[in-house]
Amino acid sequence: MEFLEPQKQLEIILENVSEIIPEEELKNKLLSSYEKKVPLKVKAGFDPTSSDLHLGHSLLLKKLKVFQDLGHEINFLIGDFTAMIGDPTGRDKTRKPLSSEEIQINATTYKDQMFKILKKENVKIFYNSEWFNNFSLKDLINLSSLENVARLLERDDFKKRYKAGESITVTEFIYPMLQAYDSVVLSSDIELGGTDQRFNILLGRQIQKAFNVPEQVAVFLPILEGLDGKKKMSKSLNNYIGLNDSPDDIFGKVMSVSDQLMDRYIELLFKSDIAFFSEISSPLERKKNLGMKIVQDYHSLELSKKAKINFENKFSKKDFPDDLVEILVDSNGKKFLDVLFEVTENSFSKSELKRLIKDRAVEVNAEKFTSLDTLPPIKKNLNIKIGKRNFYKIKLK
């Protein structure tokens, strides 16, 4: 295929990227690739420590798709050997070891899921057990001599655990060395990873240099927060949306996130569609459209529409009783919190109501709000739900 000229490629690659180290080397590699008509080897590693890839992984996969569409070779590395240790990045405790059987089952599902985003052309799949199963003790000693413990302890995760007196196993120190050696074997030109992988990927450059292999360029992508909006998306934290989740599960999980996190997902996952989403004034409808878009990406348009209908039938209609007695309220001159306090008949204090609103436990006409400032004006009849079991139908005088 014909390569785009290097500067145009760079502009496309830079979108949604947090950092490139070093960017000048990337420009040079793109120029050399363009002149020689030889694709670059673009690596991304995935340890099969669970059965599901999730939306956090999709940021990497979508960026791999960008490189693929630009004509470059995708090296999809399944870390079936390193998964026996588990990446210590961001962990406050040692990972529980997985059996080889669990790892193989997970690895098989990864191959299926990645092609929800990538095309099968120009993709090479590698397992690092192919070289580490034959790695000798001498090889390991030579590799481990290329890094020192003091530098490893500078990593935030190791530093925190060391200061807290938490266990750090020797194998966890070895993990980043093994991941770096993958780049030597694959002669990677570029490696993609989240910003939390900064140490590991830059170590890959160091180890490549020690083995006289041209150093890879590190391309770092933003971290996608999980459903809690705090920690990164992870199956072990149960805050993830899996690429293999059912349409109803995906849609329901999207509808559970905060409005702030919804906007973050739109920005990172669908940047090219931001104009479309920004035209939708209602946060509830914007969130429904986000849910449909994600379901459509990993299932189909038809199933995305069905998931939306299923959600609305389950929560927007059936979840609110039809036989409630309307409460007449004179809202003239009253603040929303005062009206809420009045209709709940002092069941909740005003401070409790403020906290519930902040925690997204208050719905007004099937829409959740996170602060008093975003509550709708008191100009029409209202259906209010507080928590899971408290329903109020308000009619204004």
Secondary structure, 3 states (H helix, E strand, C coil): CCCCCHHHHHHHHHCCCCEEECHHHHHHHHHHHHHHCCCCEEEEEECCCCCCCEHHHHHHHHHHHHHHHCCCEEEEEECCCHHHCCCCCCCCCCCCCCCHHHHHHHHHHHHHHHCCCCCCCCEEEEECHHHHCCCCHHHHHHHHCCCCHHHHCCCHHHHHHHHCCCCCCHHHHHHHHHHHHHHHHHCCCEEEEEHHHHHHHHHHHHHHHHCCCCCCEEEEECCCECCCCCCECCCCCCCCCECCCCHHHHHHHHHHCCHHHHHHHHHHHCHHHHHHHHCCCCHHHHHHHHHHHHHHHHCCHHHHHHHHHHHHHHHHHCCCCCCCCEEEECCCCCCHHHHHHHHCCCCCCHHHHHHHHHCCCEEECCEECCCHHHCCCCCCCEEEEECCCEEEEEEEC
